[in-house]
Structure formats: structure tokens, C-alpha cells
Amino acid sequence: MFELRSVEELMRIASAGGGFRLDAHHRSTEDLMKIAYCSKASGARITFTNMAHRQTNDLIRIASSGAGNVSFEAG
């Protein structure tokens, strides 16, 4: 469901406090960081799936942007 939404739409949802699961396989690290950052102020819980292919530094950057509101799943 959320995979078809734009980054801007996902940012708005996260900013409003809406939590969701997102297949992040085809999203850039920068886009995931933007979405994660929007969850920071609202406290929205976001789970990014299909993250096994990401480099550790990218995961750290995304997690830091969300300040504890982001979780990852490998598949």
C-alpha cells in the first residue's frame, strides 16, 4: 500500500504521527532519511523492510534521522 506513495506523501503521514511499514528496497538512503526524520517530532513508528542489502553506514544514517522511531527488517 505505501510503496506506491511518493516520498512527500510518506513524509506528511509520518509528520502527522502515522506509523507504517514500507518496503524500502527501491528507495534511496536519502529518501529514507527524509521519511525517518519526519517521524522524529511526531513519534510515529516506521518499519523499513527489505533492508538486508544496505550498508551499515546507511542504516546508521537512517536510524539517526529517526531518533529511535525507525526499525529495520531484512526481508
PDB file with SEQRES, HELIX, SHEET and CRYST1 records, atoms N, CA, C and O in Angstrom:
SEQRES   1 A   75  MET PHE GLU LEU ARG SER VAL GLU GLU LEU MET ARG ILE          
SEQRES   2 A   75  ALA SER ALA GLY GLY GLY PHE ARG LEU ASP ALA HIS HIS          
SEQRES   3 A   75  ARG SER THR GLU ASP LEU MET LYS ILE ALA TYR CYS SER          
SEQRES   4 A   75  LYS ALA SER GLY ALA ARG ILE THR PHE THR ASN MET ALA          
SEQRES   5 A   75  HIS ARG GLN THR ASN ASP LEU ILE ARG ILE ALA SER SER          
SEQRES   6 A   75  GLY ALA GLY ASN VAL SER PHE GLU ALA GLY                      
HELIX    1 AA1 PHE A    2  LEU A    4  5                                   3    
HELIX    2 AA2 VAL A    7  SER A   15  1                                   9    
HELIX    3 AA3 THR A   29  SER A   42  1                                  14    
HELIX    4 AA4 THR A   56  GLY A   66  1                                  11    
SHEET    1 AA1 3 PHE A  20  ASP A  23  0                                        
SHEET    2 AA1 3 ILE A  46  THR A  49  1                                        
SHEET    3 AA1 3 VAL A  70  PHE A  72  1                                        
CRYST1    1.000    1.000    1.000  90.00  90.00  90.00 P 1           1          
ATOM      1  N   MET A   1       0.824  -1.194   0.000  1.00  0.00           N  
ATOM      2  CA  MET A   1       0.000   0.000   0.000  1.00  0.00           C  
ATOM      3  C   MET A   1       0.867   1.257   0.000  1.00  0.00           C  
ATOM      4  O   MET A   1       0.641   2.150  -0.816  1.00  0.00           O  
ATOM      5  N   PHE A   2       1.823   1.348   0.866  1.00  0.00           N  
ATOM      6  CA  PHE A   2       2.627   2.567   0.979  1.00  0.00           C  
ATOM      7  C   PHE A   2       3.717   2.648  -0.083  1.00  0.00           C  
ATOM      8  O   PHE A   2       4.270   3.723  -0.318  1.00  0.00           O  
ATOM      9  N   GLU A   3       4.030   1.538  -0.721  1.00  0.00           N  
ATOM     10  CA  GLU A   3       5.088   1.530  -1.725  1.00  0.00           C  
ATOM     11  C   GLU A   3       4.754   2.416  -2.917  1.00  0.00           C  
ATOM     12  O   GLU A   3       5.660   2.894  -3.600  1.00  0.00           O  
ATOM     13  N   LEU A   4       3.481   2.641  -3.177  1.00  0.00           N  
ATOM     14  CA  LEU A   4       3.066   3.451  -4.323  1.00  0.00           C  
ATOM     15  C   LEU A   4       3.005   4.944  -4.001  1.00  0.00           C  
ATOM     16  O   LEU A   4       2.800   5.763  -4.896  1.00  0.00           O  
ATOM     17  N   ARG A   5       3.177   5.292  -2.756  1.00  0.00           N  
ATOM     18  CA  ARG A   5       3.110   6.702  -2.359  1.00  0.00           C  
ATOM     19  C   ARG A   5       4.460   7.385  -2.569  1.00  0.00           C  
ATOM     20  O   ARG A   5       5.515   6.757  -2.483  1.00  0.00           O  
ATOM     21  N   SER A   6       4.398   8.684  -2.844  1.00  0.00           N  
ATOM     22  CA  SER A   6       5.615   9.463  -3.048  1.00  0.00           C  
ATOM     23  C   SER A   6       6.320   9.706  -1.715  1.00  0.00           C  
ATOM     24  O   SER A   6       5.730   9.540  -0.647  1.00  0.00           O  
ATOM     25  N   VAL A   7       7.567  10.094  -1.794  1.00  0.00           N  
ATOM     26  CA  VAL A   7       8.332  10.424  -0.587  1.00  0.00           C  
ATOM     27  C   VAL A   7       7.639  11.563   0.169  1.00  0.00           C  
ATOM     28  O   VAL A   7       7.554  11.537   1.397  1.00  0.00           O  
ATOM     29  N   GLU A   8       7.151  12.548  -0.562  1.00  0.00           N  
ATOM     30  CA  GLU A   8       6.487  13.681   0.073  1.00  0.00           C  
ATOM     31  C   GLU A   8       5.235  13.243   0.823  1.00  0.00           C  
ATOM     32  O   GLU A   8       4.964  13.740   1.916  1.00  0.00           O  
ATOM     33  N   GLU A   9       4.469  12.318   0.246  1.00  0.00           N  
ATOM     34  CA  GLU A   9       3.273  11.817   0.935  1.00  0.00           C  
ATOM     35  C   GLU A   9       3.658  11.055   2.199  1.00  0.00           C  
ATOM     36  O   GLU A   9       3.031  11.223   3.245  1.00  0.00           O  
ATOM     37  N   LEU A  10       4.685  10.223   2.102  1.00  0.00           N  
ATOM     38  CA  LEU A  10       5.131   9.461   3.267  1.00  0.00           C  
ATOM     39  C   LEU A  10       5.661  10.382   4.363  1.00  0.00           C  
ATOM     40  O   LEU A  10       5.460  10.122   5.549  1.00  0.00           O  
ATOM     41  N   MET A  11       6.329  11.445   3.966  1.00  0.00           N  
ATOM     42  CA  MET A  11       6.820  12.423   4.941  1.00  0.00           C  
ATOM     43  C   MET A  11       5.654  13.098   5.650  1.00  0.00           C  
ATOM     44  O   MET A  11       5.707  13.309   6.862  1.00  0.00           O  
ATOM     45  N   ARG A  12       4.620  13.435   4.922  1.00  0.00           N  
ATOM     46  CA  ARG A  12       3.438  14.070   5.521  1.00  0.00           C  
ATOM     47  C   ARG A  12       2.747  13.136   6.501  1.00  0.00           C  
ATOM     48  O   ARG A  12       2.333  13.555   7.581  1.00  0.00           O  
ATOM     49  N   ILE A  13       2.624  11.866   6.122  1.00  0.00           N  
ATOM     50  CA  ILE A  13       1.993  10.878   7.004  1.00  0.00           C  
ATOM     51  C   ILE A  13       2.800  10.725   8.285  1.00  0.00           C  
ATOM     52  O   ILE A  13       2.237  10.736   9.381  1.00  0.00           O  
ATOM     53  N   ALA A  14       4.120  10.583   8.153  1.00  0.00           N  
ATOM     54  CA  ALA A  14       4.981  10.437   9.330  1.00  0.00           C  
ATOM     55  C   ALA A  14       4.943  11.687  10.201  1.00  0.00           C  
ATOM     56  O   ALA A  14       4.927  11.581  11.427  1.00  0.00           O  
ATOM     57  N   SER A  15       4.929  12.850   9.599  1.00  0.00           N  
ATOM     58  CA  SER A  15       4.867  14.110  10.352  1.00  0.00           C  
ATOM     59  C   SER A  15       3.583  14.225  11.149  1.00  0.00           C  
ATOM     60  O   SER A  15       3.558  14.816  12.229  1.00  0.00           O  
ATOM     61  N   ALA A  16       2.515  13.655  10.608  1.00  0.00           N  
ATOM     62  CA  ALA A  16       1.214  13.707  11.286  1.00  0.00           C  
ATOM     63  C   ALA A  16       1.098  12.656  12.389  1.00  0.00           C  
ATOM     64  O   ALA A  16       0.100  12.622  13.108  1.00  0.00           O  
ATOM     65  N   GLY A  17       2.109  11.801  12.527  1.00  0.00           N  
ATOM     66  CA  GLY A  17       2.092  10.795  13.584  1.00  0.00           C  
ATOM     67  C   GLY A  17       1.683   9.415  13.130  1.00  0.00           C  
ATOM     68  O   GLY A  17       1.535   8.509  13.951  1.00  0.00           O  
ATOM     69  N   GLY A  18       1.497   9.240  11.828  1.00  0.00           N  
ATOM     70  CA  GLY A  18       1.094   7.938  11.307  1.00  0.00           C  
ATOM     71  C   GLY A  18       2.283   7.014  11.128  1.00  0.00           C  
ATOM     72  O   GLY A  18       3.238   7.349  10.427  1.00  0.00           O  
ATOM     73  N   GLY A  19       2.227   5.869  11.751  1.00  0.00           N  
ATOM     74  CA  GLY A  19       3.267   4.869  11.598  1.00  0.00           C  
ATOM     75  C   GLY A  19       2.914   3.898  10.484  1.00  0.00           C  
ATOM     76  O   GLY A  19       1.738   3.703  10.178  1.00  0.00           O  
ATOM     77  N   PHE A  20       3.911   3.297   9.884  1.00  0.00           N  
ATOM     78  CA  PHE A  20       3.663   2.368   8.789  1.00  0.00           C  
ATOM     79  C   PHE A  20       4.880   1.495   8.532  1.00  0.00           C  
ATOM     80  O   PHE A  20       5.973   1.751   9.036  1.00  0.00           O  
ATOM     81  N   ARG A  21       4.656   0.443   7.722  1.00  0.00           N  
ATOM     82  CA  ARG A  21       5.712  -0.445   7.236  1.00  0.00           C  
ATOM     83  C   ARG A  21       5.900  -0.120   5.764  1.00  0.00           C  
ATOM     84  O   ARG A  21       4.929   0.070   5.031  1.00  0.00           O  
ATOM     85  N   LEU A  22       7.152  -0.059   5.339  1.00  0.00           N  
ATOM     86  CA  LEU A  22       7.438   0.304   3.961  1.00  0.00           C  
ATOM     87  C   LEU A  22       8.507  -0.606   3.392  1.00  0.00           C  
ATOM     88  O   LEU A  22       9.577  -0.756   3.981  1.00  0.00           O  
ATOM     89  N   ASP A  23       8.223  -1.216   2.248  1.00  0.00           N  
ATOM     90  CA  ASP A  23       9.234  -1.972   1.525  1.00  0.00           C  
ATOM     91  C   ASP A  23      10.194  -0.944   0.932  1.00  0.00           C  
ATOM     92  O   ASP A  23       9.849  -0.228  -0.007  1.00  0.00           O  
ATOM     93  N   ALA A  24      11.384  -0.881   1.482  1.00  0.00           N  
ATOM     94  CA  ALA A  24      12.328   0.190   1.144  1.00  0.00           C  
ATOM     95  C   ALA A  24      13.366  -0.229   0.114  1.00  0.00           C  
ATOM     96  O   ALA A  24      14.333   0.494  -0.123  1.00  0.00           O  
ATOM     97  N   HIS A  25      13.175  -1.379  -0.493  1.00  0.00           N  
ATOM     98  CA  HIS A  25      14.176  -1.912  -1.413  1.00  0.00           C  
ATOM     99  C   HIS A  25      14.531  -0.934  -2.536  1.00  0.00           C  
ATOM    100  O   HIS A  25      15.704  -0.804  -2.885  1.00  0.00           O  
ATOM    101  N   HIS A  26      13.562  -0.262  -3.093  1.00  0.00           N  
ATOM    102  CA  HIS A  26      13.806   0.612  -4.244  1.00  0.00           C  
ATOM    103  C   HIS A  26      13.865   2.090  -3.868  1.00  0.00           C  
ATOM    104  O   HIS A  26      13.803   2.950  -4.747  1.00  0.00           O  
ATOM    105  N   ARG A  27      13.980   2.391  -2.602  1.00  0.00           N  
ATOM    106  CA  ARG A  27      14.070   3.781  -2.134  1.00  0.00           C  
ATOM    107  C   ARG A  27      15.525   4.107  -1.820  1.00  0.00           C  
ATOM    108  O   ARG A  27      16.277   3.262  -1.336  1.00  0.00           O  
ATOM    109  N   SER A  28      15.902   5.341  -2.103  1.00  0.00           N  
ATOM    110  CA  SER A  28      17.275   5.756  -1.813  1.00  0.00           C  
ATOM    111  C   SER A  28      17.460   5.967  -0.311  1.00  0.00           C  
ATOM    112  O   SER A  28      16.497   6.183   0.425  1.00  0.00           O  
ATOM    113  N   THR A  29      18.698   5.900   0.118  1.00  0.00           N  
ATOM    114  CA  THR A  29      19.011   6.161   1.523  1.00  0.00           C  
ATOM    115  C   THR A  29      18.573   7.564   1.907  1.00  0.00           C  
ATOM    116  O   THR A  29      18.051   7.772   3.003  1.00  0.00           O  
ATOM    117  N   GLU A  30      18.778   8.526   1.023  1.00  0.00           N  
ATOM    118  CA  GLU A  30      18.398   9.913   1.307  1.00  0.00           C  
ATOM    119  C   GLU A  30      16.888  10.038   1.495  1.00  0.00           C  
ATOM    120  O   GLU A  30      16.437  10.762   2.382  1.00  0.00           O  
ATOM    121  N   ASP A  31      16.105   9.346   0.675  1.00  0.00           N  
ATOM    122  CA  ASP A  31      14.647   9.384   0.828  1.00  0.00           C  
ATOM    123  C   ASP A  31      14.218   8.760   2.146  1.00  0.00           C  
ATOM    124  O   ASP A  31      13.328   9.280   2.821  1.00  0.00           O  
ATOM    125  N   LEU A  32      14.843   7.653   2.515  1.00  0.00           N  
ATOM    126  CA  LEU A  32      14.504   7.007   3.787  1.00  0.00           C  
ATOM    127  C   LEU A  32      14.883   7.887   4.968  1.00  0.00           C  
ATOM    128  O   LEU A  32      14.185   7.911   5.982  1.00  0.00           O  
ATOM    129  N   MET A  33      15.982   8.605   4.835  1.00  0.00           N  
ATOM    130  CA  MET A  33      16.381   9.537   5.893  1.00  0.00           C  
ATOM    131  C   MET A  33      15.347  10.653   6.046  1.00  0.00           C  
ATOM    132  O   MET A  33      15.030  11.046   7.168  1.00  0.00           O  
ATOM    133  N   LYS A  34      14.828  11.158   4.952  1.00  0.00           N  
ATOM    134  CA  LYS A  34      13.801  12.214   4.999  1.00  0.00           C  
ATOM    135  C   LYS A  34      12.549  11.715   5.700  1.00  0.00           C  
ATOM    136  O   LYS A  34      11.989  12.405   6.552  1.00  0.00           O  
ATOM    137  N   ILE A  35      12.115  10.521   5.342  1.00  0.00           N  
ATOM    138  CA  ILE A  35      10.920   9.945   5.960  1.00  0.00           C  
ATOM    139  C   ILE A  35      11.167   9.707   7.448  1.00  0.00           C  
ATOM    140  O   ILE A  35      10.319  10.028   8.281  1.00  0.00           O  
ATOM    141  N   ALA A  36      12.317   9.148   7.775  1.00  0.00           N  
ATOM    142  CA  ALA A  36      12.659   8.880   9.178  1.00  0.00           C  
ATOM    143  C   ALA A  36      12.700  10.171   9.988  1.00  0.00           C  
ATOM    144  O   ALA A  36      12.218  10.212  11.120  1.00  0.00           O  
ATOM    145  N   TYR A  37      13.267  11.215   9.417  1.00  0.00           N  
ATOM    146  CA  TYR A  37      13.362  12.497  10.117  1.00  0.00           C  
ATOM    147  C   TYR A  37      11.976  13.026  10.485  1.00  0.00           C  
ATOM    148  O   TYR A  37      11.795  13.604  11.557  1.00  0.00           O  
ATOM    149  N   CYS A  38      11.011  12.833   9.610  1.00  0.00           N  
ATOM    150  CA  CYS A  38       9.650  13.306   9.886  1.00  0.00           C  
ATOM    151  C   CYS A  38       8.998  12.561  11.036  1.00  0.00           C  
ATOM    152  O   CYS A  38       8.084  13.083  11.675  1.00  0.00           O  
ATOM    153  N   SER A  39       9.460  11.339  11.308  1.00  0.00           N  
ATOM    154  CA  SER A  39       8.904  10.579  12.425  1.00  0.00           C  
ATOM    155  C   SER A  39       9.457  11.061  13.760  1.00  0.00           C  
ATOM    156  O   SER A  39       8.887  10.787  14.816  1.00  0.00           O  
ATOM    157  N   LYS A  40      10.559  11.772  13.701  1.00  0.00           N  
ATOM    158  CA  LYS A  40      11.246  12.193  14.928  1.00  0.00           C  
ATOM    159  C   LYS A  40      10.363  13.066  15.815  1.00  0.00           C  
ATOM    160  O   LYS A  40      10.214  12.788  17.005  1.00  0.00           O  
ATOM    161  N   ALA A  41       9.787  14.099  15.256  1.00  0.00           N  
ATOM    162  CA  ALA A  41       8.976  15.040  16.050  1.00  0.00           C  
ATOM    163  C   ALA A  41       7.624  14.451  16.441  1.00  0.00           C  
ATOM    164  O   ALA A  41       7.122  14.725  17.531  1.00  0.00           O  
ATOM    165  N   SER A  42       7.037  13.652  15.568  1.00  0.00           N  
ATOM    166  CA  SER A  42       5.688  13.143  15.827  1.00  0.00           C  
ATOM    167  C   SER A  42       5.681  11.881  16.684  1.00  0.00           C  
ATOM    168  O   SER A  42       4.676  11.566  17.322  1.00  0.00           O  
ATOM    169  N   GLY A  43       6.795  11.163  16.697  1.00  0.00           N  
ATOM    170  CA  GLY A  43       6.853   9.907  17.431  1.00  0.00           C  
ATOM    171  C   GLY A  43       6.288   8.726  16.654  1.00  0.00           C  
ATOM    172  O   GLY A  43       6.095   7.650  17.219  1.00  0.00           O  
ATOM    173  N   ALA A  44       6.023   8.913  15.372  1.00  0.00           N  
ATOM    174  CA  ALA A  44       5.487   7.833  14.538  1.00  0.00           C  
ATOM    175  C   ALA A  44       6.508   6.701  14.446  1.00  0.00           C  
ATOM    176  O   ALA A  44       7.704   6.947  14.294  1.00  0.00           O  
ATOM    177  N   ARG A  45       6.029   5.465  14.539  1.00  0.00           N  
ATOM    178  CA  ARG A  45       6.894   4.287  14.424  1.00  0.00           C  
ATOM    179  C   ARG A  45       6.865   3.812  12.978  1.00  0.00           C  
ATOM    180  O   ARG A  45       5.806   3.491  12.440  1.00  0.00           O  
ATOM    181  N   ILE A  46       8.035   3.771  12.358  1.00  0.00           N  
ATOM    182  CA  ILE A  46       8.146   3.360  10.965  1.00  0.00           C  
ATOM    183  C   ILE A  46       9.073   2.153  10.877  1.00  0.00           C  
ATOM    184  O   ILE A  46      10.143   2.126  11.486  1.00  0.00           O  
ATOM    185  N   THR A  47       8.643   1.161  10.111  1.00  0.00           N  
ATOM    186  CA  THR A  47       9.460  -0.018   9.869  1.00  0.00           C  
ATOM    187  C   THR A  47       9.789  -0.075   8.386  1.00  0.00           C  
ATOM    188  O   THR A  47       8.896  -0.095   7.539  1.00  0.00           O  
ATOM    189  N   PHE A  48      11.073  -0.100   8.086  1.00  0.00           N  
ATOM    190  CA  PHE A  48      11.538  -0.255   6.721  1.00  0.00           C  
ATOM    191  C   PHE A  48      11.906  -1.720   6.520  1.00  0.00           C  
ATOM    192  O   PHE A  48      12.709  -2.268   7.274  1.00  0.00           O  
ATOM    193  N   THR A  49      11.324  -2.354   5.509  1.00  0.00           N  
ATOM    194  CA  THR A  49      11.596  -3.758   5.225  1.00  0.00           C  
ATOM    195  C   THR A  49      12.503  -3.891   4.002  1.00  0.00           C  
ATOM    196  O   THR A  49      12.728  -2.930   3.267  1.00  0.00           O  
ATOM    197  N   ASN A  50      13.014  -5.103   3.803  1.00  0.00           N  
ATOM    198  CA  ASN A  50      13.946  -5.404   2.706  1.00  0.00           C  
ATOM    199  C   ASN A  50      15.198  -4.537   2.789  1.00  0.00           C  
ATOM    200  O   ASN A  50      15.611  -3.915   1.810  1.00  0.00           O  
ATOM    201  N   MET A  51      15.783  -4.512   3.968  1.00  0.00           N  
ATOM    202  CA  MET A  51      16.947  -3.671   4.221  1.00  0.00           C  
ATOM    203  C   MET A  51      18.260  -4.458   4.273  1.00  0.00           C  
ATOM    204  O   MET A  51      19.308  -3.884   4.569  1.00  0.00           O  
ATOM    205  N   ALA A  52      18.219  -5.745   3.993  1.00  0.00           N  
ATOM    206  CA  ALA A  52      19.412  -6.586   4.113  1.00  0.00           C  
ATOM    207  C   ALA A  52      20.536  -6.152   3.181  1.00  0.00           C  
ATOM    208  O   ALA A  52      21.706  -6.391   3.480  1.00  0.00           O  
ATOM    209  N   HIS A  53      20.211  -5.530   2.077  1.00  0.00           N  
ATOM    210  CA  HIS A  53      21.227  -5.137   1.097  1.00  0.00           C  
ATOM    211  C   HIS A  53      21.921  -3.816   1.443  1.00  0.00           C  
ATOM    212  O   HIS A  53      22.887  -3.441   0.778  1.00  0.00           O  
ATOM    213  N   ARG A  54      21.455  -3.120   2.452  1.00  0.00           N  
ATOM    214  CA  ARG A  54      22.006  -1.802   2.803  1.00  0.00           C  
ATOM    215  C   ARG A  54      23.328  -1.923   3.547  1.00  0.00           C  
ATOM    216  O   ARG A  54      23.536  -2.856   4.322  1.00  0.00           O  
ATOM    217  N   GLN A  55      24.206  -0.978   3.302  1.00  0.00           N  
ATOM    218  CA  GLN A  55      25.466  -0.885   4.031  1.00  0.00           C  
ATOM    219  C   GLN A  55      25.189  -0.439   5.468  1.00  0.00           C  
ATOM    220  O   GLN A  55      24.215   0.269   5.725  1.00  0.00           O  
ATOM    221  N   THR A  56      26.035  -0.848   6.388  1.00  0.00           N  
ATOM    222  CA  THR A  56      25.870  -0.488   7.793  1.00  0.00           C  
ATOM    223  C   THR A  56      25.832   1.020   7.983  1.00  0.00           C  
ATOM    224  O   THR A  56      25.014   1.518   8.757  1.00  0.00           O  
ATOM    225  N   ASN A  57      26.690   1.752   7.302  1.00  0.00           N  
ATOM    226  CA  ASN A  57      26.694   3.213   7.439  1.00  0.00           C  
ATOM    227  C   ASN A  57      25.377   3.828   7.002  1.00  0.00           C  
ATOM    228  O   ASN A  57      24.926   4.805   7.602  1.00  0.00           O  
ATOM    229  N   ASP A  58      24.746   3.276   5.965  1.00  0.00           N  
ATOM    230  CA  ASP A  58      23.441   3.779   5.525  1.00  0.00           C  
ATOM    231  C   ASP A  58      22.379   3.510   6.581  1.00  0.00           C  
ATOM    232  O   ASP A  58      21.541   4.370   6.854  1.00  0.00           O  
ATOM    233  N   LEU A  59      22.409   2.324   7.175  1.00  0.00           N  
ATOM    234  CA  LEU A  59      21.445   2.010   8.234  1.00  0.00           C  
ATOM    235  C   LEU A  59      21.608   2.950   9.421  1.00  0.00           C  
ATOM    236  O   LEU A  59      20.624   3.383  10.020  1.00  0.00           O  
ATOM    237  N   ILE A  60      22.839   3.259   9.751  1.00  0.00           N  
ATOM    238  CA  ILE A  60      23.104   4.184  10.858  1.00  0.00           C  
ATOM    239  C   ILE A  60      22.582   5.573  10.534  1.00  0.00           C  
ATOM    240  O   ILE A  60      21.980   6.223  11.389  1.00  0.00           O  
ATOM    241  N   ARG A  61      22.804   6.030   9.319  1.00  0.00           N  
ATOM    242  CA  ARG A  61      22.312   7.356   8.911  1.00  0.00           C  
ATOM    243  C   ARG A  61      20.787   7.433   8.976  1.00  0.00           C  
ATOM    244  O   ARG A  61      20.230   8.426   9.444  1.00  0.00           O  
ATOM    245  N   ILE A  62      20.120   6.391   8.509  1.00  0.00           N  
ATOM    246  CA  ILE A  62      18.654   6.362   8.540  1.00  0.00           C  
ATOM    247  C   ILE A  62      18.161   6.317   9.982  1.00  0.00           C  
ATOM    248  O   ILE A  62      17.256   7.063  10.356  1.00  0.00           O  
ATOM    249  N   ALA A  63      18.754   5.444  10.788  1.00  0.00           N  
ATOM    250  CA  ALA A  63      18.344   5.316  12.193  1.00  0.00           C  
ATOM    251  C   ALA A  63      18.554   6.623  12.952  1.00  0.00           C  
ATOM    252  O   ALA A  63      17.708   7.015  13.756  1.00  0.00           O  
ATOM    253  N   SER A  64      19.654   7.285  12.707  1.00  0.00           N  
ATOM    254  CA  SER A  64      19.930   8.560  13.373  1.00  0.00           C  
ATOM    255  C   SER A  64      18.908   9.614  13.000  1.00  0.00           C  
ATOM    256  O   SER A  64      18.525  10.435  13.834  1.00  0.00           O  
ATOM    257  N   SER A  65      18.471   9.598  11.771  1.00  0.00           N  
ATOM    258  CA  SER A  65      17.476  10.568  11.318  1.00  0.00           C  
ATOM    259  C   SER A  65      16.147  10.389  12.033  1.00  0.00           C  
ATOM    260  O   SER A  65      15.423  11.359  12.258  1.00  0.00           O  
ATOM    261  N   GLY A  66      15.823   9.149  12.392  1.00  0.00           N  
ATOM    262  CA  GLY A  66      14.553   8.862  13.054  1.00  0.00           C  
ATOM    263  C   GLY A  66      14.601   8.906  14.560  1.00  0.00           C  
ATOM    264  O   GLY A  66      13.559   8.813  15.209  1.00  0.00           O  
ATOM    265  N   ALA A  67      15.776   9.046  15.134  1.00  0.00           N  
ATOM    266  CA  ALA A  67      15.947   9.182  16.590  1.00  0.00           C  
ATOM    267  C   ALA A  67      15.139   8.152  17.385  1.00  0.00           C  
ATOM    268  O   ALA A  67      14.414   8.508  18.313  1.00  0.00           O  
ATOM    269  N   GLY A  68      15.268   6.880  17.016  1.00  0.00           N  
ATOM    270  CA  GLY A  68      14.626   5.825  17.793  1.00  0.00           C  
ATOM    271  C   GLY A  68      13.237   5.432  17.328  1.00  0.00           C  
ATOM    272  O   GLY A  68      12.637   4.527  17.907  1.00  0.00           O  
ATOM    273  N   ASN A  69      12.710   6.081  16.307  1.00  0.00           N  
ATOM    274  CA  ASN A  69      11.360   5.758  15.825  1.00  0.00           C  
ATOM    275  C   ASN A  69      11.370   4.852  14.603  1.00  0.00           C  
ATOM    276  O   ASN A  69      10.312   4.560  14.046  1.00  0.00           O  
ATOM    277  N   VAL A  70      12.546   4.403  14.178  1.00  0.00           N  
ATOM    278  CA  VAL A  70      12.674   3.596  12.976  1.00  0.00           C  
ATOM    279  C   VAL A  70      13.192   2.214  13.339  1.00  0.00           C  
ATOM    280  O   VAL A  70      14.084   2.074  14.175  1.00  0.00           O  
ATOM    281  N   SER A  71      12.628   1.200  12.707  1.00  0.00           N  
ATOM    282  CA  SER A  71      13.163  -0.152  12.844  1.00  0.00           C  
ATOM    283  C   SER A  71      13.350  -0.742  11.457  1.00  0.00           C  
ATOM    284  O   SER A  71      12.756  -0.282  10.481  1.00  0.00           O  
ATOM    285  N   PHE A  72      14.185  -1.769  11.390  1.00  0.00           N  
ATOM    286  CA  PHE A  72      14.546  -2.387  10.122  1.00  0.00           C  
ATOM    287  C   PHE A  72      14.208  -3.878  10.155  1.00  0.00           C  
ATOM    288  O   PHE A  72      14.272  -4.522  11.203  1.00  0.00           O  
ATOM    289  N   GLU A  73      13.848  -4.409   8.990  1.00  0.00           N  
ATOM    290  CA  GLU A  73      13.669  -5.836   8.801  1.00  0.00           C  
ATOM    291  C   GLU A  73      14.438  -6.225   7.561  1.00  0.00           C  
ATOM    292  O   GLU A  73      14.455  -5.491   6.573  1.00  0.00           O  
ATOM    293  N   ALA A  74      15.070  -7.374   7.611  1.00  0.00           N  
ATOM    294  CA  ALA A  74      15.888  -7.831   6.489  1.00  0.00           C  
ATOM    295  C   ALA A  74      15.053  -8.132   5.255  1.00  0.00           C  
ATOM    296  O   ALA A  74      15.437  -7.766   4.145  1.00  0.00           O  
ATOM    297  N   GLY A  75      13.927  -8.787   5.432  1.00  0.00           N  
ATOM    298  CA  GLY A  75      13.119  -9.202   4.285  1.00  0.00           C  
ATOM    299  C   GLY A  75      11.730  -8.712   4.329  1.00  0.00           C  
ATOM    300  O   GLY A  75      10.948  -8.992   3.421  1.00  0.00           O  
TER     301      GLY A  75                                                      
END                                                                             
